[in-house]
């Protein structure tokens, strides 16, 4: 395995640092080398662990010259665990790197030279997660943790500094349980803490193996006895982490309640086990306020509404709100959370917009799609509604840039760009973009 000396140019979306190797006799151009856990301007000695035409992946073996923003990671598992990517950088530097990546992604993908400031909304850098999913195993011995970086090998962890204090206390209690009591087929345990961090929903994810109902119930009773903070325990078929798909698994209640109440800015939201809900317990009120932000009028359209995080406060300022949510689980919660002037549609966003084409004229459109973004058809449908304003909440800068490129080509202009740091210590970037038509 060859070792080379590299100077890191910048960070790229995904968490890696980018460096370039000068071409040699067999390469006509410089090779892009992607290296995790490095920072811009650092010099490292790296081994090349994967090589392809024009690019390679490296692993830093020795730090030759450190960045002035490099800090000691607060987590003992950083670098081995695949969950965090930026703990070796000061938090101010993390925010700056994310802003630069967002601006460059818009320039490269949307051909948009953003001339306005990106407004950054910082989080507490640690203990911010209200929801954490752990992988578990019972053989050859019990262990709970995360996958190692770049693999599906379990890394046992005893703490997670980015998760809430209650989640960490529950993690410690899980370690103290009799390993033999873990039901066969349970591969993941997700912990969801309420806003006060004093109640906990536990979700046990089955990986398809046979399991004993009696053993499941006993395990749930052991958990509830060990942790009186537990509000409910459910069992679900395995699904993608924090999935927002249509096919949410049906939950099986084992103890307590199958839904929990989560308070945001004085409003209570029912959130069922398996339903999507934002994970940053510090920035939820700020995020909600950015979307609502004094807006008022006749009709607000809330696309990909989830359990109604935005629809509920919009209903206080608009005569009517139309909330579109196709997930059966989330839409059931949405109906509970929504006041009478909210009309809930369980169609897909594309199907709903097709049905109302030419008949609906909302005053504002709010869209909070999953990572895949809006896509060309939904962007075109939204443009035809001719609302004065679009509030686009995105969790992926690449799909945001793709959609913004189409929307700006159809007459929209970006008037505000907010970076809401829902995921400190990681490469993930959440944004709220306000578009208006001149």
C-alpha positions as CSV (number, residue, x, y, z in Angstrom):
1,X,0.0,0.0,0.0
2,X,1.6,3.2,-1.2
3,X,2.0,6.3,1.0
4,X,2.0,9.9,-0.3
5,X,2.2,13.4,1.1
6,X,-0.9,15.5,0.6
7,X,-2.0,19.0,1.2
8,X,-5.8,19.3,1.8
9,X,-7.5,21.9,-0.4
10,X,-10.9,21.9,1.1
11,X,-13.7,19.8,2.6
12,X,-16.4,18.4,0.3
13,X,-19.9,17.3,1.1
14,X,-19.7,13.9,2.6
15,X,-17.1,14.8,5.2
16,X,-13.9,14.1,3.3
17,X,-11.0,16.4,2.6
18,X,-10.0,16.9,-1.1
19,X,-6.3,16.8,-2.1
20,X,-4.7,16.3,-5.5
21,X,-1.8,14.2,-6.6
22,X,0.3,15.5,-9.5
23,X,0.1,13.3,-12.6
24,X,2.8,10.7,-13.2
25,X,3.8,8.9,-16.4
26,X,0.6,6.9,-16.4
27,X,-1.8,9.7,-15.5
28,X,-2.6,12.6,-17.9
29,X,-4.2,14.7,-15.2
30,X,-4.0,15.2,-11.4
31,X,-5.7,12.6,-9.3
32,X,-8.4,13.8,-6.8
33,X,-7.8,12.1,-3.5
34,X,-10.5,12.0,-0.8
35,X,-9.3,11.6,2.8
36,X,-11.6,11.6,5.9
37,X,-10.9,13.3,9.2
38,X,-8.6,16.0,7.8
39,X,-9.0,19.8,7.5
40,X,-8.3,22.4,4.9
41,X,-4.6,23.4,4.5
42,X,-3.4,20.5,6.6
43,X,-0.4,18.4,5.3
44,X,-0.8,14.7,5.9
45,X,1.0,11.5,5.0
46,X,-1.7,9.2,3.6
47,X,-2.0,5.7,2.4
48,X,-4.1,5.1,-0.8
49,X,-6.7,2.5,0.1
50,X,-8.6,2.6,-3.1
51,X,-7.6,3.8,-6.6
52,X,-9.8,4.4,-9.7
53,X,-9.1,6.3,-12.9
54,X,-8.8,9.9,-12.0
55,X,-9.5,9.5,-8.2
56,X,-8.5,7.7,-5.1
57,X,-9.4,7.3,-1.5
58,X,-6.9,7.8,1.2
59,X,-6.4,7.3,4.9
60,X,-4.3,9.8,6.9
61,X,-1.5,7.9,8.6
62,X,0.4,10.9,10.0
63,X,-0.4,14.6,10.5
64,X,2.5,16.7,9.3
65,X,1.0,20.1,9.7
66,X,-2.2,20.7,11.6
67,X,-4.9,23.3,11.0
68,X,-5.2,26.0,13.6
69,X,-8.9,25.1,14.0
70,X,-8.2,21.5,14.8
71,X,-9.4,20.5,18.3
72,X,-9.4,17.4,20.5
73,X,-12.6,15.4,19.6
74,X,-15.0,15.3,22.5
75,X,-16.0,11.6,21.8
76,X,-13.6,8.7,22.5
77,X,-14.9,6.8,19.5
78,X,-14.4,9.6,16.9
79,X,-12.5,8.3,13.9
80,X,-13.6,4.7,14.5
81,X,-17.4,5.4,14.6
82,X,-19.0,6.3,11.3
83,X,-21.5,8.7,12.8
84,X,-19.6,11.9,13.1
85,X,-17.2,13.6,10.7
86,X,-16.1,17.0,12.1
87,X,-15.4,16.5,15.8
88,X,-11.7,17.4,15.1
89,X,-12.7,20.9,14.1
90,X,-13.9,23.8,16.3
91,X,-17.6,24.4,16.0
92,X,-17.2,27.9,14.5
93,X,-15.0,26.3,11.8
94,X,-17.6,23.6,11.1
95,X,-20.2,26.2,10.4
96,X,-17.8,28.0,8.1
97,X,-17.0,24.8,6.2
98,X,-20.7,24.0,5.8
99,X,-21.5,27.5,4.5
100,X,-18.6,27.2,1.9
101,X,-19.8,23.8,0.8
102,X,-23.4,25.0,0.4
103,X,-22.3,28.1,-1.6
104,X,-20.0,26.0,-3.8
105,X,-22.7,23.4,-4.4
106,X,-25.1,26.1,-5.6
107,X,-22.5,27.5,-7.8
108,X,-21.4,24.2,-9.3
109,X,-24.8,22.5,-9.7
110,X,-27.2,25.4,-10.1
111,X,-24.7,27.8,-11.8
112,X,-25.9,30.2,-9.2
113,X,-23.4,32.7,-7.7
114,X,-25.2,33.5,-4.5
115,X,-24.8,37.2,-3.8
116,X,-26.6,37.3,-0.5
117,X,-25.3,36.2,2.9
118,X,-26.0,32.8,4.1
119,X,-27.7,33.2,7.5
120,X,-26.3,30.6,9.9
121,X,-28.3,29.3,12.8
122,X,-26.0,27.5,15.3
123,X,-27.0,24.7,17.6
124,X,-25.5,23.5,20.8
125,X,-22.7,21.4,19.4
126,X,-23.2,18.4,21.7
127,X,-26.2,16.6,23.4
128,X,-28.5,17.9,20.7
129,X,-30.1,14.7,19.3
130,X,-33.5,13.7,20.6
131,X,-33.5,10.5,18.5
132,X,-30.7,8.0,18.2
133,X,-30.7,4.5,16.6
134,X,-28.2,1.9,17.8
135,X,-27.2,-1.4,16.3
136,X,-27.3,-4.4,18.7
137,X,-26.1,-8.0,18.8
138,X,-26.4,-10.8,21.3
139,X,-23.7,-13.2,20.0
140,X,-20.9,-14.0,20.7
141,X,-21.6,-11.4,23.5
142,X,-24.1,-8.6,23.9
143,X,-23.0,-5.3,22.4
144,X,-24.7,-2.0,21.4
145,X,-23.2,0.8,19.3
146,X,-22.7,2.1,15.8
147,X,-21.2,0.7,12.6
148,X,-17.5,1.5,12.2
149,X,-16.5,4.0,9.6
150,X,-16.9,2.7,6.1
151,X,-18.2,-0.8,7.2
152,X,-21.0,-2.8,8.7
153,X,-18.9,-4.0,11.6
154,X,-20.4,-3.1,15.0
155,X,-18.4,-0.7,17.2
156,X,-19.6,-1.1,20.8
157,X,-20.1,2.4,22.4
158,X,-20.8,3.3,26.1
159,X,-21.7,6.9,25.4
160,X,-22.7,9.2,22.5
161,X,-21.9,12.9,23.2
162,X,-24.2,14.2,20.5
163,X,-27.2,12.5,22.0
164,X,-29.4,13.9,24.8
165,X,-28.5,13.1,28.4
166,X,-31.6,10.9,28.8
167,X,-30.6,8.8,25.7
168,X,-27.1,8.4,27.2
169,X,-28.5,7.3,30.6
170,X,-30.7,4.8,28.7
171,X,-27.7,3.5,26.8
172,X,-25.9,2.8,30.1
173,X,-29.0,0.9,31.3
174,X,-29.1,-1.2,28.2
175,X,-25.5,-2.2,28.8
176,X,-26.4,-3.4,32.3
177,X,-29.3,-5.7,31.1
178,X,-28.8,-9.4,30.9
179,X,-27.4,-10.0,27.5
180,X,-29.4,-13.2,27.1
181,X,-32.7,-11.4,27.4
182,X,-32.2,-9.6,24.0
183,X,-34.8,-11.2,21.7
184,X,-33.6,-13.1,18.7
185,X,-34.0,-11.0,15.5
186,X,-33.7,-7.5,17.2
187,X,-30.9,-5.8,15.3
188,X,-31.5,-2.1,16.2
189,X,-32.9,-0.1,19.1
190,X,-34.0,3.5,18.6
191,X,-34.4,5.9,21.5
192,X,-36.6,9.0,21.1
193,X,-36.6,11.6,23.9
194,X,-39.3,14.2,24.3
195,X,-38.6,18.0,24.4
196,X,-38.1,18.0,28.2
197,X,-35.7,15.0,27.9
198,X,-37.6,13.3,30.7
199,X,-39.6,10.7,28.7
200,X,-38.5,8.1,26.2
201,X,-40.0,6.1,23.4
202,X,-38.1,2.9,22.6
203,X,-38.4,1.3,19.2
204,X,-37.1,-2.3,18.7
205,X,-36.4,-3.1,15.0
206,X,-36.7,-6.7,13.9
207,X,-34.4,-7.9,11.1
208,X,-36.6,-10.6,9.8
209,X,-35.5,-13.5,11.9
210,X,-38.0,-15.5,14.0
211,X,-38.7,-14.0,17.4
212,X,-40.7,-15.1,20.4
213,X,-43.6,-12.8,21.4
214,X,-43.1,-13.9,24.9
215,X,-39.4,-13.0,24.9
216,X,-40.2,-9.6,23.3
217,X,-42.7,-8.8,26.1
218,X,-40.3,-9.9,28.8
219,X,-37.5,-7.8,27.3
220,X,-39.8,-4.8,27.2
221,X,-40.8,-5.4,30.8
222,X,-37.1,-5.6,31.8
223,X,-36.5,-2.3,30.0
224,X,-39.4,-0.5,31.6
225,X,-38.5,-1.7,35.1
226,X,-34.9,-0.5,34.6
227,X,-36.0,2.9,33.2
228,X,-39.2,4.5,34.6
229,X,-38.7,7.3,32.1
230,X,-39.8,5.0,29.3
231,X,-43.2,6.2,27.9
232,X,-43.7,3.3,25.5
233,X,-41.9,0.4,23.8
234,X,-42.8,-0.9,20.4
235,X,-41.5,-3.5,17.9
236,X,-41.3,-2.7,14.2
237,X,-40.0,-4.4,11.1
238,X,-36.6,-3.0,10.0
239,X,-36.7,0.2,8.0
240,X,-34.3,2.8,6.8
241,X,-33.2,5.1,9.6
242,X,-35.6,8.1,9.9
243,X,-37.3,7.0,6.7
244,X,-40.0,9.2,5.2
245,X,-41.2,6.5,2.8
246,X,-44.8,5.5,2.2
247,X,-44.2,2.0,3.5
248,X,-43.7,2.8,7.2
249,X,-43.7,-0.5,9.2
250,X,-46.7,-1.3,11.4
251,X,-45.7,-1.1,15.0
252,X,-46.5,-3.6,17.7
253,X,-47.1,-2.2,21.1
254,X,-45.2,-4.0,23.9
255,X,-45.5,-1.6,26.8
256,X,-47.0,1.8,27.6
257,X,-48.1,4.1,24.8
258,X,-47.3,3.8,21.0
259,X,-47.1,7.6,20.6
260,X,-45.4,10.4,22.5
261,X,-46.1,14.1,22.8
262,X,-43.4,16.5,21.7
263,X,-43.7,20.2,22.6
264,X,-42.3,22.9,20.2
265,X,-42.9,26.6,21.0
266,X,-46.0,25.9,23.1
267,X,-47.6,23.4,20.7
268,X,-47.9,19.7,21.4
269,X,-47.4,17.3,18.6
270,X,-48.3,13.6,18.7
271,X,-45.4,11.6,17.2
272,X,-46.0,7.8,16.7
273,X,-43.3,5.2,16.8
274,X,-41.7,5.1,13.4
275,X,-43.0,8.5,12.3
276,X,-40.5,11.1,11.0
277,X,-39.7,14.0,13.3
278,X,-36.7,16.3,13.2
279,X,-33.9,15.2,15.6
280,X,-32.3,18.5,16.9
281,X,-34.0,19.3,20.1
282,X,-32.3,22.8,20.3
283,X,-33.2,24.2,16.9
284,X,-36.8,22.9,16.4
285,X,-38.3,26.2,17.7
286,X,-36.0,28.3,15.5
287,X,-36.6,26.2,12.5
288,X,-40.4,26.5,12.9
289,X,-40.1,30.3,13.4
290,X,-38.1,30.7,10.2
291,X,-40.8,29.0,8.2
292,X,-43.7,30.9,9.7
293,X,-41.9,34.2,10.2
294,X,-44.9,36.5,10.5
295,X,-46.4,35.2,7.2
296,X,-50.2,35.4,7.0
297,X,-52.9,35.3,4.4
298,X,-55.7,33.2,2.9
299,X,-54.2,29.9,2.0
300,X,-50.9,28.2,2.9
301,X,-49.9,24.9,1.2
302,X,-47.6,22.7,3.3
303,X,-46.1,19.9,1.2
304,X,-44.4,16.8,2.8
305,X,-46.1,18.0,6.0
306,X,-45.0,15.1,8.3
307,X,-46.8,15.3,11.6
308,X,-47.6,19.0,11.1
309,X,-44.5,20.8,12.5
310,X,-45.2,23.8,10.1
311,X,-48.9,23.3,9.4
312,X,-49.9,23.8,13.0
313,X,-48.4,27.3,13.4
314,X,-49.3,28.3,9.9
315,X,-53.0,27.5,10.8
316,X,-52.9,30.3,13.3
317,X,-52.0,32.9,10.7
318,X,-53.8,31.7,7.5
319,X,-57.5,31.2,7.0
320,X,-56.8,27.7,5.5
321,X,-53.9,25.4,5.4
322,X,-53.6,22.4,3.1
323,X,-51.2,19.8,4.5
324,X,-50.0,17.1,2.1
325,X,-48.5,13.9,3.7
326,X,-48.5,10.5,2.0
327,X,-47.1,8.4,4.8
328,X,-50.0,6.7,6.6
329,X,-48.2,6.8,10.0
330,X,-47.3,10.5,9.8
331,X,-50.6,11.6,8.3
332,X,-52.5,9.9,11.1
333,X,-50.5,12.0,13.6
334,X,-51.0,15.0,11.4
335,X,-54.8,14.6,11.6
336,X,-54.6,14.5,15.4
337,X,-52.2,17.6,15.6
338,X,-54.0,19.8,13.0
339,X,-56.6,22.3,14.0
340,X,-60.0,22.4,12.1
341,X,-58.8,24.9,9.4
342,X,-56.1,22.4,8.2
343,X,-57.2,20.2,5.4
344,X,-55.1,17.0,5.3
345,X,-54.4,15.2,2.0
346,X,-52.8,11.8,2.0
347,X,-52.0,11.8,-1.7
348,X,-48.4,12.0,-2.9
349,X,-47.2,15.5,-3.5
350,X,-47.1,15.0,-7.3
351,X,-50.6,13.4,-7.3
352,X,-52.1,16.2,-5.2
353,X,-50.5,19.0,-7.3
354,X,-51.8,17.3,-10.5
355,X,-55.3,17.2,-9.0
356,X,-55.4,20.9,-8.1
357,X,-53.6,22.2,-11.2
358,X,-55.4,25.4,-12.4
359,X,-57.7,25.7,-9.3
360,X,-55.4,26.4,-6.4
361,X,-53.7,29.8,-5.7
362,X,-51.9,29.6,-2.4
363,X,-50.3,32.7,-0.8
364,X,-47.3,30.7,0.3
365,X,-45.9,27.2,-0.4
366,X,-43.9,25.3,2.2
367,X,-42.0,22.2,1.1
368,X,-39.9,20.0,3.3
369,X,-39.2,17.0,1.1
370,X,-37.0,14.0,1.9
371,X,-33.3,13.8,0.8
372,X,-34.3,13.1,-2.9
373,X,-35.7,16.7,-3.0
374,X,-38.6,17.9,-5.1
375,X,-37.6,16.7,-8.5
376,X,-38.4,18.2,-12.0
377,X,-42.1,17.4,-12.1
378,X,-42.9,18.8,-8.7
379,X,-40.8,21.9,-9.3
380,X,-42.8,22.5,-12.5
381,X,-46.1,21.9,-10.8
382,X,-45.2,24.3,-7.9
383,X,-44.2,27.0,-10.4
384,X,-47.6,26.8,-12.2
385,X,-49.4,27.5,-8.9
386,X,-47.9,31.0,-9.1
387,X,-47.7,31.6,-5.3
388,X,-45.8,34.7,-4.3
389,X,-43.4,32.8,-2.1
390,X,-41.9,29.4,-1.6
391,X,-40.2,28.2,1.6
392,X,-38.0,25.3,0.7
393,X,-36.6,23.3,3.6
394,X,-33.9,20.9,2.4
395,X,-31.6,18.3,4.0
396,X,-29.4,17.8,1.0
397,X,-27.5,20.7,-0.8
398,X,-27.1,18.7,-4.0
399,X,-30.8,18.1,-4.6
400,X,-31.6,21.6,-3.3
401,X,-29.2,23.0,-5.9
402,X,-30.8,20.9,-8.7
403,X,-34.3,22.1,-7.7
404,X,-33.3,25.7,-7.3
405,X,-31.7,25.7,-10.7
406,X,-35.1,24.8,-12.2
407,X,-37.1,27.2,-10.1
408,X,-34.8,30.1,-10.8
409,X,-35.0,29.3,-14.5
410,X,-38.8,29.6,-14.2
411,X,-38.7,33.1,-12.7
412,X,-38.0,32.6,-9.0
413,X,-35.3,34.5,-7.1
414,X,-33.6,33.5,-3.9
415,X,-34.4,36.2,-1.3
416,X,-33.1,34.4,1.8
417,X,-30.8,31.5,2.4
418,X,-30.6,30.0,5.9
419,X,-28.3,27.2,7.1
420,X,-29.9,25.6,10.1
421,X,-27.2,23.4,11.7
422,X,-29.4,20.5,12.8
423,X,-26.5,18.1,12.7
424,X,-23.3,19.5,14.4
425,X,-20.2,17.3,14.2
426,X,-21.4,15.7,11.0
427,X,-21.3,16.8,7.3
428,X,-25.1,17.0,7.0
429,X,-26.5,20.4,5.9
430,X,-30.1,21.6,6.6
431,X,-31.3,24.7,4.8
432,X,-34.3,26.9,4.6
433,X,-34.5,28.8,1.3
434,X,-37.0,31.6,0.6
435,X,-37.8,32.1,-3.1
436,X,-39.9,34.9,-4.4
437,X,-41.1,36.0,-7.8
438,X,-40.4,39.5,-8.9
